[in-house]
Amino acid sequence: MGSGSLIALMIAAVAFSGIAILISKILLKTTHNIHKGEPYECGIPTIGPSWIQFSIGYYLFALIFLIFDVELIFIFPWAVVVKQLGWVAFVEILIFLFILFMGFLYAHKKKALKWM
């Protein structure tokens, strides 16, 4: 699979997504009303301005959770084959967990895990 295949794949991806967007623009009837611009608040009308700036801490906390959650997904396949791979797999997971723990310590040091 050379670079020509990669270029063809990228062109096909752009073409398919572009065609899907174009078809939806042509076939769907759009309506504009005041309620479409409001954020979803469980049916409760908003009080005050809807577009307010949130603290960056919420986003950092969510990103760090996502990172550690995805990293833990890699532990499951390791647990399935650890007996077959032996000590090499055990040393590799220790290195993996050490790097993961160092990331946790870095986030803790930068106070990214502090909730307000």
Secondary structure, 3 states (H helix, E strand, C coil): CCHHHHHHHHHHHHHHHHHHHHHHHHHCCCCCCHHHHCCCCCCCCCCCCCCCCCCHHHHHHHHHHHHHHHHHHCHHHHHHHHHHHCHHHHHHHHHHHHHHHHHHHHHHHCCCCCCC
